[in-house]
Amino acid sequence: MTASASMGLLPREFYRRDPREVAPGLLHQVLVAGPCSGLIVEVEAYCGSADPASHTFRGPTRRNATMFGPPGHLYVYFTYGMHWCANVVCGDEGEGVAVLLRALRPLAGVDEMWRRRPAARRERDLCAGPARLCQALDLDGGHDGDDLVTGEEGVGIVAGDVPAPVEVVRTTRVGISAATDEPWRWYVAGDPNVSRPRAPQPVGPSGRRGRP
């Protein structure tokens, strides 16, 4: 990570909140991993013991230990025997809550992203979805526990210089089988890099269907 990028890293207190507050605040911030970066355009919140879809719902394990650690760290897990997914640890230590990074708008290192994802047909396919995002940025289990606040491992989240999204869509989450009615997914309206722009249940702040 460059010195200029590390100067703008989001502070620990940004993450020390409910993931449902952190998640929409991450939109239009910049995820940096080595030479590559992208604007965050889609996220999902996972709420620990209050959320049957969360990895930490049943308590600590070797796999989910990072989620129970200090906020502002990266929790990376392996799924379906083939994909890595990256999450931002939130809340207080021991709480086990996080935000899944679902999609980015590629910014820097795009040629390197293409090299890592040769099957992609369009630039918007490079980071559209949590597994694609990790592949494009070369994030895997070796990055589990990386400190996003210090950026010492070359991974961090920098305050974006792009204005906050004009319109944010809030919907139910994607690809889960429990707590499917919870409106804990947010994405930037109209951004072509969003993985699933037409989720089945868009909801408002009250939980009713419709735009927020």
Secondary structure as GFF3:
##gff-version 3
##sequence-region A 1 212
A	DSSP	alpha_helix	3	7	.	.	.	ID=ss1
A	DSSP	alpha_helix	12	15	.	.	.	ID=ss2
A	DSSP	alpha_helix	19	26	.	.	.	ID=ss3
A	DSSP	beta_strand	30	33	.	.	.	ID=ss4
A	DSSP	beta_strand	36	46	.	.	.	ID=ss5
A	DSSP	three_ten_helix	48	50	.	.	.	ID=ss6
A	DSSP	three_ten_helix	65	68	.	.	.	ID=ss7
A	DSSP	beta_strand	74	79	.	.	.	ID=ss8
A	DSSP	beta_strand	83	90	.	.	.	ID=ss9
A	DSSP	beta_strand	97	108	.	.	.	ID=ss10
A	DSSP	alpha_helix	110	116	.	.	.	ID=ss11
A	DSSP	three_ten_helix	123	125	.	.	.	ID=ss12
A	DSSP	alpha_helix	130	137	.	.	.	ID=ss13
A	DSSP	three_ten_helix	141	143	.	.	.	ID=ss14
A	DSSP	beta_strand	155	158	.	.	.	ID=ss15
A	DSSP	beta_strand	168	171	.	.	.	ID=ss16
A	DSSP	beta_strand	185	188	.	.	.	ID=ss17
###
